[in-house]
Amino acid sequence: MNEIFIGIDLGGTNIKIGCFDSDIKLIRKTSTPTRADMGPDTVADKMAQTAEKLLTDAGLSLQEVPSVGLGCPGPAKYREGIMESATNLPEFKNIPFRKMLSERLGKPVVFENDANVACWGEYAVGAGKGVEDMVFFTLGTGIGGGIINNGKLVHGCGDNAAELGHIIIHPDGRMCNCGQRGCVEAYASANSTAKRATEAVQGGAKSSLKKVLDENDEITCKDVYEHLKAGDKLAKKITDETAMALAIVCINMLHITEPKRIVFAGGMIGAGEILLNRIKDYFNEHIWALRKEPVEICFATLGEDAGIIGAAALAKQAYDEGKLKSG
Ligand SMILES: [Zn+2]
């Protein structure tokens, strides 16, 4: 019998679900509104029912599924399968989604926070394929992270390892949403990049982005990299600062876990090669001179399906290692 693995990506707006073969090739996917306002039990019901319907629509059955992977936003108690909290799901606090889903489907569920899930997806079948040591950053509203060390996700003693967005790069720097000052997230997330551009334009810097701010009342990171590509000097300066901040954390991570590959994902990577090359330039400029490490810095390849792919890949990994547990 061929095994089928299900990957579920629980987000603030939508629940995405995919079913995959044992090579983690997508067979079919679907999505449904989360409707967090209906409460966690309804959300768990929806996850289970949508997964079962997806299998039926694909001509498959739950009997072929040895395990299910679930990625949740925000900090999570990985060992207990509890989603602690998330800014995009403020209604939910300490929800035992692993147990709730496992009971509904009658299958073991593997649970992780969404950054670790995306990290594992890239490691298993994406940009990190073929290495044993990888560091992953996702540059979105904030900066999420994941670390693969010797083929394993690093969780830490309290499941809070790899909060890479909160590595401090400027002790007296910009205030971060987490309460610390000078976190890389306060400089290089998609939102912080847009915010720095907005502040610069409001402060009188000359830029083609001024028109965007006047017309839309805001500048997005997409605007920044579109104007960068059109040759705007301020957009280049802002992107350079983002690249510099990211290069510094890459160097710091190199000294901690010595990854073979560092992978960036999220909205910011839409800036393309210009951003990637600047990160590499700054990295090479600031890394110690004695030993130039052959670390590869690259962009993620799985795109918007990273959540369901990573969740399914985690489910398969736990199955292959005989580490499945119910509840
Ligand atoms: Zn922070």
py3Dmol code that shows the C-alpha trace and the ligand (Angstrom):
import py3Dmol

protein = """\
ATOM      1  CA  MET A   1       0.000   0.000   0.000  1.00  0.00           C
ATOM      2  CA  ASN A   2       1.217   3.473  -0.833  1.00  0.00           C
ATOM      3  CA  GLU A   3       1.147   5.806   2.111  1.00  0.00           C
ATOM      4  CA  ILE A   4      -0.564   9.159   1.826  1.00  0.00           C
ATOM      5  CA  PHE A   5       0.432  12.053   4.072  1.00  0.00           C
ATOM      6  CA  ILE A   6      -1.726  15.041   4.902  1.00  0.00           C
ATOM      7  CA  GLY A   7      -0.280  18.485   5.583  1.00  0.00           C
ATOM      8  CA  ILE A   8      -2.400  21.182   7.232  1.00  0.00           C
ATOM      9  CA  ASP A   9      -1.449  24.849   7.475  1.00  0.00           C
ATOM     10  CA  LEU A  10      -3.639  26.677   9.991  1.00  0.00           C
ATOM     11  CA  GLY A  11      -3.578  30.394   9.254  1.00  0.00           C
ATOM     12  CA  GLY A  12      -5.484  33.403  10.546  1.00  0.00           C
ATOM     13  CA  THR A  13      -7.609  33.672   7.396  1.00  0.00           C
ATOM     14  CA  ASN A  14      -7.524  30.232   5.775  1.00  0.00           C
ATOM     15  CA  ILE A  15      -6.826  26.622   6.569  1.00  0.00           C
ATOM     16  CA  LYS A  16      -4.835  25.064   3.729  1.00  0.00           C
ATOM     17  CA  ILE A  17      -4.730  21.301   3.375  1.00  0.00           C
ATOM     18  CA  GLY A  18      -2.847  19.084   0.952  1.00  0.00           C
ATOM     19  CA  CYS A  19      -2.526  15.344   0.461  1.00  0.00           C
ATOM     20  CA  PHE A  20       0.823  13.999  -0.685  1.00  0.00           C
ATOM     21  CA  ASP A  21       2.374  10.754  -1.817  1.00  0.00           C
ATOM     22  CA  SER A  22       5.303   9.198   0.042  1.00  0.00           C
ATOM     23  CA  ASP A  23       7.784  11.327  -1.981  1.00  0.00           C
ATOM     24  CA  ILE A  24       5.898  14.405  -0.684  1.00  0.00           C
ATOM     25  CA  LYS A  25       4.598  15.165  -4.158  1.00  0.00           C
ATOM     26  CA  LEU A  26       1.332  17.056  -3.986  1.00  0.00           C
ATOM     27  CA  ILE A  27      -1.690  15.026  -5.088  1.00  0.00           C
ATOM     28  CA  ARG A  28      -4.420  17.535  -4.352  1.00  0.00           C
ATOM     29  CA  LYS A  29      -4.936  20.587  -2.188  1.00  0.00           C
ATOM     30  CA  THR A  30      -7.753  22.732  -0.912  1.00  0.00           C
ATOM     31  CA  SER A  31      -8.414  25.609   1.429  1.00  0.00           C
ATOM     32  CA  THR A  32     -11.277  26.771   3.618  1.00  0.00           C
ATOM     33  CA  PRO A  33     -11.837  29.931   5.688  1.00  0.00           C
ATOM     34  CA  THR A  34     -10.547  29.515   9.257  1.00  0.00           C
ATOM     35  CA  ARG A  35     -13.494  31.247  10.956  1.00  0.00           C
ATOM     36  CA  ALA A  36     -11.674  31.499  14.280  1.00  0.00           C
ATOM     37  CA  ASP A  37     -14.702  33.399  15.635  1.00  0.00           C
ATOM     38  CA  MET A  38     -16.576  30.059  15.709  1.00  0.00           C
ATOM     39  CA  GLY A  39     -14.148  28.746  18.341  1.00  0.00           C
ATOM     40  CA  PRO A  40     -11.392  26.122  18.398  1.00  0.00           C
ATOM     41  CA  ASP A  41     -13.721  23.105  18.347  1.00  0.00           C
ATOM     42  CA  THR A  42     -15.330  24.270  15.117  1.00  0.00           C
ATOM     43  CA  VAL A  43     -11.911  25.012  13.608  1.00  0.00           C
ATOM     44  CA  ALA A  44     -10.727  21.493  14.536  1.00  0.00           C
ATOM     45  CA  ASP A  45     -13.952  20.047  13.042  1.00  0.00           C
ATOM     46  CA  LYS A  46     -13.332  21.995   9.845  1.00  0.00           C
ATOM     47  CA  MET A  47      -9.738  20.772   9.592  1.00  0.00           C
ATOM     48  CA  ALA A  48     -10.832  17.141   9.986  1.00  0.00           C
ATOM     49  CA  GLN A  49     -13.855  17.348   7.683  1.00  0.00           C
ATOM     50  CA  THR A  50     -11.969  19.246   4.972  1.00  0.00           C
ATOM     51  CA  ALA A  51      -9.111  16.741   5.105  1.00  0.00           C
ATOM     52  CA  GLU A  52     -11.520  13.812   4.731  1.00  0.00           C
ATOM     53  CA  LYS A  53     -13.327  15.482   1.826  1.00  0.00           C
ATOM     54  CA  LEU A  54      -9.987  16.230   0.150  1.00  0.00           C
ATOM     55  CA  LEU A  55      -9.073  12.539   0.329  1.00  0.00           C
ATOM     56  CA  THR A  56     -12.467  11.491  -1.057  1.00  0.00           C
ATOM     57  CA  ASP A  57     -12.182  14.007  -3.922  1.00  0.00           C
ATOM     58  CA  ALA A  58      -8.747  12.577  -4.738  1.00  0.00           C
ATOM     59  CA  GLY A  59     -10.132   9.029  -4.760  1.00  0.00           C
ATOM     60  CA  LEU A  60      -8.238   8.173  -1.584  1.00  0.00           C
ATOM     61  CA  SER A  61      -9.260   7.170   1.922  1.00  0.00           C
ATOM     62  CA  LEU A  62      -8.150   7.898   5.446  1.00  0.00           C
ATOM     63  CA  GLN A  63      -7.039   4.261   5.758  1.00  0.00           C
ATOM     64  CA  GLU A  64      -4.087   5.051   3.502  1.00  0.00           C
ATOM     65  CA  VAL A  65      -2.909   7.848   5.815  1.00  0.00           C
ATOM     66  CA  PRO A  66      -0.471   6.851   8.586  1.00  0.00           C
ATOM     67  CA  SER A  67      -0.018  10.385   9.933  1.00  0.00           C
ATOM     68  CA  VAL A  68      -1.045  13.998   9.579  1.00  0.00           C
ATOM     69  CA  GLY A  69       1.134  17.109   9.950  1.00  0.00           C
ATOM     70  CA  LEU A  70      -0.224  20.350  11.384  1.00  0.00           C
ATOM     71  CA  GLY A  71       1.444  23.764  11.383  1.00  0.00           C
ATOM     72  CA  CYS A  72       0.081  26.522  13.646  1.00  0.00           C
ATOM     73  CA  PRO A  73       1.047  30.188  13.840  1.00  0.00           C
ATOM     74  CA  GLY A  74       2.821  31.724  16.821  1.00  0.00           C
ATOM     75  CA  PRO A  75       4.666  30.166  19.712  1.00  0.00           C
ATOM     76  CA  ALA A  76       3.720  26.560  20.368  1.00  0.00           C
ATOM     77  CA  LYS A  77       4.402  23.903  22.955  1.00  0.00           C
ATOM     78  CA  TYR A  78       5.745  21.365  20.535  1.00  0.00           C
ATOM     79  CA  ARG A  79       5.935  18.473  22.999  1.00  0.00           C
ATOM     80  CA  GLU A  80       2.373  18.946  24.214  1.00  0.00           C
ATOM     81  CA  GLY A  81       0.903  19.886  20.832  1.00  0.00           C
ATOM     82  CA  ILE A  82      -0.490  23.154  22.141  1.00  0.00           C
ATOM     83  CA  MET A  83      -0.782  26.367  20.167  1.00  0.00           C
ATOM     84  CA  GLU A  84      -0.027  29.095  22.721  1.00  0.00           C
ATOM     85  CA  SER A  85      -1.008  32.312  20.973  1.00  0.00           C
ATOM     86  CA  ALA A  86      -0.761  34.094  17.646  1.00  0.00           C
ATOM     87  CA  THR A  87      -1.234  37.677  16.555  1.00  0.00           C
ATOM     88  CA  ASN A  88      -3.340  36.602  13.586  1.00  0.00           C
ATOM     89  CA  LEU A  89      -5.515  34.286  15.727  1.00  0.00           C
ATOM     90  CA  PRO A  90      -6.019  36.398  18.865  1.00  0.00           C
ATOM     91  CA  GLU A  91      -9.096  34.363  19.875  1.00  0.00           C
ATOM     92  CA  PHE A  92      -6.977  31.277  20.529  1.00  0.00           C
ATOM     93  CA  LYS A  93      -4.860  30.826  23.639  1.00  0.00           C
ATOM     94  CA  ASN A  94      -3.344  27.499  24.695  1.00  0.00           C
ATOM     95  CA  ILE A  95      -5.390  25.333  22.359  1.00  0.00           C
ATOM     96  CA  PRO A  96      -4.412  21.618  22.261  1.00  0.00           C
ATOM     97  CA  PHE A  97      -4.876  21.339  18.493  1.00  0.00           C
ATOM     98  CA  ARG A  98      -2.765  18.199  18.120  1.00  0.00           C
ATOM     99  CA  LYS A  99      -5.019  16.225  20.433  1.00  0.00           C
ATOM    100  CA  MET A 100      -8.202  17.775  19.030  1.00  0.00           C
ATOM    101  CA  LEU A 101      -7.308  16.903  15.449  1.00  0.00           C
ATOM    102  CA  SER A 102      -5.965  13.473  16.327  1.00  0.00           C
ATOM    103  CA  GLU A 103      -9.227  12.561  18.082  1.00  0.00           C
ATOM    104  CA  ARG A 104     -11.309  13.715  15.136  1.00  0.00           C
ATOM    105  CA  LEU A 105      -9.311  11.884  12.469  1.00  0.00           C
ATOM    106  CA  GLY A 106      -8.282   8.881  14.554  1.00  0.00           C
ATOM    107  CA  LYS A 107      -4.712   9.412  13.324  1.00  0.00           C
ATOM    108  CA  PRO A 108      -1.464  10.523  14.948  1.00  0.00           C
ATOM    109  CA  VAL A 109      -0.812  14.209  14.338  1.00  0.00           C
ATOM    110  CA  VAL A 110       2.634  15.799  14.178  1.00  0.00           C
ATOM    111  CA  PHE A 111       2.579  19.388  15.343  1.00  0.00           C
ATOM    112  CA  GLU A 112       4.921  22.356  14.888  1.00  0.00           C
ATOM    113  CA  ASN A 113       4.816  26.125  14.684  1.00  0.00           C
ATOM    114  CA  ASP A 114       4.554  27.402  11.133  1.00  0.00           C
ATOM    115  CA  ALA A 115       8.139  28.701  10.851  1.00  0.00           C
ATOM    116  CA  ASN A 116       9.527  25.279  11.817  1.00  0.00           C
ATOM    117  CA  VAL A 117       7.099  23.620   9.407  1.00  0.00           C
ATOM    118  CA  ALA A 118       8.214  25.807   6.492  1.00  0.00           C
ATOM    119  CA  CYS A 119      11.846  25.264   7.509  1.00  0.00           C
ATOM    120  CA  TRP A 120      11.355  21.500   7.476  1.00  0.00           C
ATOM    121  CA  GLY A 121       9.595  21.648   4.103  1.00  0.00           C
ATOM    122  CA  GLU A 122      12.529  23.497   2.534  1.00  0.00           C
ATOM    123  CA  TYR A 123      14.952  21.108   4.207  1.00  0.00           C
ATOM    124  CA  ALA A 124      13.112  17.975   3.105  1.00  0.00           C
ATOM    125  CA  VAL A 125      12.134  18.816  -0.469  1.00  0.00           C
ATOM    126  CA  GLY A 126      13.039  22.464  -1.195  1.00  0.00           C
ATOM    127  CA  ALA A 127      16.050  24.775  -1.116  1.00  0.00           C
ATOM    128  CA  GLY A 128      17.699  22.882   1.744  1.00  0.00           C
ATOM    129  CA  LYS A 129      17.526  19.455   0.146  1.00  0.00           C
ATOM    130  CA  GLY A 130      20.753  17.510   0.434  1.00  0.00           C
ATOM    131  CA  VAL A 131      22.269  19.255   3.477  1.00  0.00           C
ATOM    132  CA  GLU A 132      22.166  18.208   7.131  1.00  0.00           C
ATOM    133  CA  ASP A 133      22.650  21.646   8.679  1.00  0.00           C
ATOM    134  CA  MET A 134      20.464  24.529   7.609  1.00  0.00           C
ATOM    135  CA  VAL A 135      19.233  27.852   8.942  1.00  0.00           C
ATOM    136  CA  PHE A 136      15.930  29.263   7.711  1.00  0.00           C
ATOM    137  CA  PHE A 137      14.488  32.758   7.897  1.00  0.00           C
ATOM    138  CA  THR A 138      11.045  33.843   6.796  1.00  0.00           C
ATOM    139  CA  LEU A 139      10.781  37.562   6.123  1.00  0.00           C
ATOM    140  CA  GLY A 140       7.130  38.536   6.468  1.00  0.00           C
ATOM    141  CA  THR A 141       5.216  40.659   8.976  1.00  0.00           C
ATOM    142  CA  GLY A 142       7.940  39.639  11.387  1.00  0.00           C
ATOM    143  CA  ILE A 143      10.930  37.360  10.974  1.00  0.00           C
ATOM    144  CA  GLY A 144      10.420  33.697  11.774  1.00  0.00           C
ATOM    145  CA  GLY A 145      13.173  31.162  11.893  1.00  0.00           C
ATOM    146  CA  GLY A 146      14.076  27.531  11.989  1.00  0.00           C
ATOM    147  CA  ILE A 147      17.294  25.630  12.553  1.00  0.00           C
ATOM    148  CA  ILE A 148      18.114  22.152  11.305  1.00  0.00           C
ATOM    149  CA  ASN A 149      21.085  20.757  13.124  1.00  0.00           C
ATOM    150  CA  ASN A 150      22.413  17.386  12.076  1.00  0.00           C
ATOM    151  CA  GLY A 151      19.129  16.572  10.327  1.00  0.00           C
ATOM    152  CA  LYS A 152      16.900  17.566  13.261  1.00  0.00           C
ATOM    153  CA  LEU A 153      14.826  20.630  14.047  1.00  0.00           C
ATOM    154  CA  VAL A 154      16.193  22.491  17.064  1.00  0.00           C
ATOM    155  CA  HIS A 155      13.463  23.085  19.690  1.00  0.00           C
ATOM    156  CA  GLY A 156      15.348  24.199  22.794  1.00  0.00           C
ATOM    157  CA  CYS A 157      14.538  23.361  26.422  1.00  0.00           C
ATOM    158  CA  GLY A 158      11.223  25.236  26.350  1.00  0.00           C
ATOM    159  CA  ASP A 159      10.335  24.879  22.660  1.00  0.00           C
ATOM    160  CA  ASN A 160      11.309  28.472  21.921  1.00  0.00           C
ATOM    161  CA  ALA A 161      14.557  27.954  20.049  1.00  0.00           C
ATOM    162  CA  ALA A 162      15.177  29.546  16.656  1.00  0.00           C
ATOM    163  CA  GLU A 163      13.346  32.801  17.349  1.00  0.00           C
ATOM    164  CA  LEU A 164      15.859  34.207  14.912  1.00  0.00           C
ATOM    165  CA  GLY A 165      13.957  37.443  14.339  1.00  0.00           C
ATOM    166  CA  HIS A 166      14.831  38.506  17.861  1.00  0.00           C
ATOM    167  CA  ILE A 167      18.578  38.253  17.556  1.00  0.00           C
ATOM    168  CA  ILE A 168      19.810  41.689  18.616  1.00  0.00           C
ATOM    169  CA  ILE A 169      21.997  43.416  16.056  1.00  0.00           C
ATOM    170  CA  HIS A 170      21.859  46.984  17.470  1.00  0.00           C
ATOM    171  CA  PRO A 171      21.541  47.133  21.295  1.00  0.00           C
ATOM    172  CA  ASP A 172      20.461  50.784  21.157  1.00  0.00           C
ATOM    173  CA  GLY A 173      18.491  50.358  17.978  1.00  0.00           C
ATOM    174  CA  ARG A 174      14.887  50.387  16.876  1.00  0.00           C
ATOM    175  CA  MET A 175      12.188  49.084  19.190  1.00  0.00           C
ATOM    176  CA  CYS A 176      10.937  45.602  18.267  1.00  0.00           C
ATOM    177  CA  ASN A 177       7.363  44.380  18.782  1.00  0.00           C
ATOM    178  CA  CYS A 178       8.734  41.839  21.263  1.00  0.00           C
ATOM    179  CA  GLY A 179       9.890  44.540  23.700  1.00  0.00           C
ATOM    180  CA  GLN A 180      13.602  44.214  22.998  1.00  0.00           C
ATOM    181  CA  ARG A 181      15.544  46.911  21.226  1.00  0.00           C
ATOM    182  CA  GLY A 182      17.508  46.392  18.036  1.00  0.00           C
ATOM    183  CA  CYS A 183      16.198  42.962  16.941  1.00  0.00           C
ATOM    184  CA  VAL A 184      16.850  42.066  13.320  1.00  0.00           C
ATOM    185  CA  GLU A 185      13.048  41.877  12.926  1.00  0.00           C
ATOM    186  CA  ALA A 186      12.858  45.631  13.600  1.00  0.00           C
ATOM    187  CA  TYR A 187      15.028  46.200  10.506  1.00  0.00           C
ATOM    188  CA  ALA A 188      14.698  43.446   7.968  1.00  0.00           C
ATOM    189  CA  SER A 189      11.190  41.970   8.026  1.00  0.00           C
ATOM    190  CA  ALA A 190       8.983  42.927   5.087  1.00  0.00           C
ATOM    191  CA  ASN A 191       7.011  45.213   7.411  1.00  0.00           C
ATOM    192  CA  SER A 192      10.084  46.861   8.962  1.00  0.00           C
ATOM    193  CA  THR A 193      11.593  47.434   5.533  1.00  0.00           C
ATOM    194  CA  ALA A 194       8.379  49.158   4.438  1.00  0.00           C
ATOM    195  CA  LYS A 195       8.279  51.126   7.694  1.00  0.00           C
ATOM    196  CA  ARG A 196      11.851  52.383   7.312  1.00  0.00           C
ATOM    197  CA  ALA A 197      11.052  53.508   3.773  1.00  0.00           C
ATOM    198  CA  THR A 198       7.912  55.315   4.975  1.00  0.00           C
ATOM    199  CA  GLU A 199       9.842  57.088   7.740  1.00  0.00           C
ATOM    200  CA  ALA A 200      12.558  58.167   5.305  1.00  0.00           C
ATOM    201  CA  VAL A 201      10.033  59.597   2.832  1.00  0.00           C
ATOM    202  CA  GLN A 202       8.133  61.333   5.639  1.00  0.00           C
ATOM    203  CA  GLY A 203      11.467  62.727   6.813  1.00  0.00           C
ATOM    204  CA  GLY A 204      11.969  64.393   3.439  1.00  0.00           C
ATOM    205  CA  ALA A 205      14.173  61.887   1.581  1.00  0.00           C
ATOM    206  CA  LYS A 206      13.896  62.241  -2.180  1.00  0.00           C
ATOM    207  CA  SER A 207      12.331  59.171  -3.736  1.00  0.00           C
ATOM    208  CA  SER A 208       9.848  57.966  -6.316  1.00  0.00           C
ATOM    209  CA  LEU A 209       8.187  56.255  -3.308  1.00  0.00           C
ATOM    210  CA  LYS A 210       6.815  59.648  -2.210  1.00  0.00           C
ATOM    211  CA  LYS A 211       4.107  59.371  -4.867  1.00  0.00           C
ATOM    212  CA  VAL A 212       3.136  55.925  -3.496  1.00  0.00           C
ATOM    213  CA  LEU A 213       2.864  57.278   0.037  1.00  0.00           C
ATOM    214  CA  ASP A 214       0.815  60.280  -1.121  1.00  0.00           C
ATOM    215  CA  GLU A 215      -1.575  58.100  -3.105  1.00  0.00           C
ATOM    216  CA  ASN A 216      -1.895  55.037  -0.874  1.00  0.00           C
ATOM    217  CA  ASP A 217      -1.071  56.420   2.587  1.00  0.00           C
ATOM    218  CA  GLU A 218       1.426  53.616   2.975  1.00  0.00           C
ATOM    219  CA  ILE A 219       4.477  52.033   1.394  1.00  0.00           C
ATOM    220  CA  THR A 220       4.678  48.243   1.253  1.00  0.00           C
ATOM    221  CA  CYS A 221       7.802  46.129   0.906  1.00  0.00           C
ATOM    222  CA  LYS A 222       6.576  45.252  -2.589  1.00  0.00           C
ATOM    223  CA  ASP A 223       6.630  48.970  -3.428  1.00  0.00           C
ATOM    224  CA  VAL A 224      10.186  49.183  -2.081  1.00  0.00           C
ATOM    225  CA  TYR A 225      11.524  46.437  -4.279  1.00  0.00           C
ATOM    226  CA  GLU A 226       9.564  47.548  -7.334  1.00  0.00           C
ATOM    227  CA  HIS A 227      11.097  51.025  -7.015  1.00  0.00           C
ATOM    228  CA  LEU A 228      14.468  49.430  -6.332  1.00  0.00           C
ATOM    229  CA  LYS A 229      14.257  47.637  -9.662  1.00  0.00           C
ATOM    230  CA  ALA A 230      13.267  50.922 -11.325  1.00  0.00           C
ATOM    231  CA  GLY A 231      16.474  52.477  -9.963  1.00  0.00           C
ATOM    232  CA  ASP A 232      15.210  54.590  -7.039  1.00  0.00           C
ATOM    233  CA  LYS A 233      18.113  55.572  -4.762  1.00  0.00           C
ATOM    234  CA  LEU A 234      16.179  55.538  -1.500  1.00  0.00           C
ATOM    235  CA  ALA A 235      14.741  52.092  -2.284  1.00  0.00           C
ATOM    236  CA  LYS A 236      18.317  50.920  -2.831  1.00  0.00           C
ATOM    237  CA  LYS A 237      19.481  52.400   0.484  1.00  0.00           C
ATOM    238  CA  ILE A 238      16.566  50.790   2.357  1.00  0.00           C
ATOM    239  CA  THR A 239      17.217  47.417   0.665  1.00  0.00           C
ATOM    240  CA  ASP A 240      20.931  47.698   1.449  1.00  0.00           C
ATOM    241  CA  GLU A 241      20.101  48.192   5.130  1.00  0.00           C
ATOM    242  CA  THR A 242      17.815  45.142   5.057  1.00  0.00           C
ATOM    243  CA  ALA A 243      20.571  43.117   3.377  1.00  0.00           C
ATOM    244  CA  MET A 244      23.168  44.303   5.897  1.00  0.00           C
ATOM    245  CA  ALA A 245      20.966  43.329   8.871  1.00  0.00           C
ATOM    246  CA  LEU A 246      20.366  39.887   7.350  1.00  0.00           C
ATOM    247  CA  ALA A 247      24.051  39.393   6.537  1.00  0.00           C
ATOM    248  CA  ILE A 248      24.968  40.110  10.171  1.00  0.00           C
ATOM    249  CA  VAL A 249      22.531  37.494  11.508  1.00  0.00           C
ATOM    250  CA  CYS A 250      23.819  35.033   8.900  1.00  0.00           C
ATOM    251  CA  ILE A 251      27.341  35.532  10.253  1.00  0.00           C
ATOM    252  CA  ASN A 252      26.098  35.160  13.832  1.00  0.00           C
ATOM    253  CA  MET A 253      24.276  31.952  12.914  1.00  0.00           C
ATOM    254  CA  LEU A 254      27.352  30.636  11.155  1.00  0.00           C
ATOM    255  CA  HIS A 255      29.286  31.011  14.395  1.00  0.00           C
ATOM    256  CA  ILE A 256      26.552  29.224  16.367  1.00  0.00           C
ATOM    257  CA  THR A 257      25.479  26.206  14.309  1.00  0.00           C
ATOM    258  CA  GLU A 258      27.722  26.331  11.212  1.00  0.00           C
ATOM    259  CA  PRO A 259      24.994  25.683   8.637  1.00  0.00           C
ATOM    260  CA  LYS A 260      25.858  24.470   5.166  1.00  0.00           C
ATOM    261  CA  ARG A 261      22.986  26.471   3.742  1.00  0.00           C
ATOM    262  CA  ILE A 262      21.008  29.533   4.836  1.00  0.00           C
ATOM    263  CA  VAL A 263      17.573  29.862   3.240  1.00  0.00           C
ATOM    264  CA  PHE A 264      15.391  32.973   3.110  1.00  0.00           C
ATOM    265  CA  ALA A 265      11.639  32.820   2.486  1.00  0.00           C
ATOM    266  CA  GLY A 266       8.690  35.223   2.759  1.00  0.00           C
ATOM    267  CA  GLY A 267       7.483  38.428   1.149  1.00  0.00           C
ATOM    268  CA  MET A 268      10.862  40.162   1.070  1.00  0.00           C
ATOM    269  CA  ILE A 269      12.425  37.618  -1.282  1.00  0.00           C
ATOM    270  CA  GLY A 270      10.261  39.071  -4.062  1.00  0.00           C
ATOM    271  CA  ALA A 271      13.062  41.651  -4.295  1.00  0.00           C
ATOM    272  CA  GLY A 272      14.984  38.907  -6.084  1.00  0.00           C
ATOM    273  CA  GLU A 273      18.665  38.641  -6.966  1.00  0.00           C
ATOM    274  CA  ILE A 274      19.397  42.266  -6.070  1.00  0.00           C
ATOM    275  CA  LEU A 275      18.605  41.580  -2.407  1.00  0.00           C
ATOM    276  CA  LEU A 276      20.248  38.147  -2.386  1.00  0.00           C
ATOM    277  CA  ASN A 277      23.471  39.486  -3.913  1.00  0.00           C
ATOM    278  CA  ARG A 278      23.628  42.373  -1.435  1.00  0.00           C
ATOM    279  CA  ILE A 279      23.241  39.921   1.483  1.00  0.00           C
ATOM    280  CA  LYS A 280      26.108  37.853   0.070  1.00  0.00           C
ATOM    281  CA  ASP A 281      28.264  40.973  -0.474  1.00  0.00           C
ATOM    282  CA  TYR A 282      27.811  42.165   3.119  1.00  0.00           C
ATOM    283  CA  PHE A 283      28.288  38.636   4.414  1.00  0.00           C
ATOM    284  CA  ASN A 284      31.616  38.307   2.623  1.00  0.00           C
ATOM    285  CA  GLU A 285      32.657  41.801   3.686  1.00  0.00           C
ATOM    286  CA  HIS A 286      32.036  41.204   7.405  1.00  0.00           C
ATOM    287  CA  ILE A 287      32.812  37.518   7.966  1.00  0.00           C
ATOM    288  CA  TRP A 288      36.126  36.903   9.666  1.00  0.00           C
ATOM    289  CA  ALA A 289      38.992  36.890   7.237  1.00  0.00           C
ATOM    290  CA  LEU A 290      40.837  33.849   8.540  1.00  0.00           C
ATOM    291  CA  ARG A 291      38.336  31.289   7.418  1.00  0.00           C
ATOM    292  CA  LYS A 292      35.859  32.076   4.674  1.00  0.00           C
ATOM    293  CA  GLU A 293      33.171  29.480   5.301  1.00  0.00           C
ATOM    294  CA  PRO A 294      31.649  27.948   2.187  1.00  0.00           C
ATOM    295  CA  VAL A 295      28.103  28.608   3.359  1.00  0.00           C
ATOM    296  CA  GLU A 296      25.456  28.866   0.646  1.00  0.00           C
ATOM    297  CA  ILE A 297      22.918  31.650   0.999  1.00  0.00           C
ATOM    298  CA  CYS A 298      19.804  31.226  -1.144  1.00  0.00           C
ATOM    299  CA  PHE A 299      16.073  31.809  -1.440  1.00  0.00           C
ATOM    300  CA  ALA A 300      13.355  29.290  -0.613  1.00  0.00           C
ATOM    301  CA  THR A 301      11.773  27.389  -3.484  1.00  0.00           C
ATOM    302  CA  LEU A 302       8.471  26.034  -2.148  1.00  0.00           C
ATOM    303  CA  GLY A 303       6.496  29.304  -2.267  1.00  0.00           C
ATOM    304  CA  GLU A 304       3.033  29.551  -0.787  1.00  0.00           C
ATOM    305  CA  ASP A 305       2.598  25.778  -0.403  1.00  0.00           C
ATOM    306  CA  ALA A 306       5.565  25.550   2.004  1.00  0.00           C
ATOM    307  CA  GLY A 307       3.196  25.182   4.984  1.00  0.00           C
ATOM    308  CA  ILE A 308       1.302  22.145   3.700  1.00  0.00           C
ATOM    309  CA  ILE A 309       4.417  20.576   2.148  1.00  0.00           C
ATOM    310  CA  GLY A 310       6.422  20.995   5.367  1.00  0.00           C
ATOM    311  CA  ALA A 311       3.590  19.635   7.515  1.00  0.00           C
ATOM    312  CA  ALA A 312       3.244  16.545   5.305  1.00  0.00           C
ATOM    313  CA  ALA A 313       7.030  16.077   5.277  1.00  0.00           C
ATOM    314  CA  LEU A 314       7.084  16.212   9.096  1.00  0.00           C
ATOM    315  CA  ALA A 315       4.273  13.646   9.253  1.00  0.00           C
ATOM    316  CA  LYS A 316       6.285  11.354   6.974  1.00  0.00           C
ATOM    317  CA  GLN A 317       9.481  11.888   8.958  1.00  0.00           C
ATOM    318  CA  ALA A 318       7.773  10.920  12.227  1.00  0.00           C
ATOM    319  CA  TYR A 319       6.236   7.867  10.528  1.00  0.00           C
ATOM    320  CA  ASP A 320       9.571   6.779   9.024  1.00  0.00           C
ATOM    321  CA  GLU A 321      11.293   7.151  12.397  1.00  0.00           C
ATOM    322  CA  GLY A 322       8.524   5.312  14.259  1.00  0.00           C
ATOM    323  CA  LYS A 323       7.888   8.360  16.417  1.00  0.00           C
ATOM    324  CA  LEU A 324       4.171   8.736  15.970  1.00  0.00           C
ATOM    325  CA  LYS A 325       2.000   9.252  18.990  1.00  0.00           C
ATOM    326  CA  SER A 326      -1.697   9.857  19.325  1.00  0.00           C
ATOM    327  CA  GLY A 327      -3.257  12.611  21.385  1.00  0.00           C
TER     328      GLY A 327
END
"""
ligand_1 = """\
1
ZN
Zn 12.321 41.330 18.877
"""
view = py3Dmol.view(width=600, height=400)
view.addModel(protein, "pdb")
view.setStyle({"model": 0}, {"cartoon": {"style": "trace"}})
view.addModel(ligand_1, "xyz")
view.setStyle({"model": 1}, {"stick": {}})
view.zoomTo()
view.show()
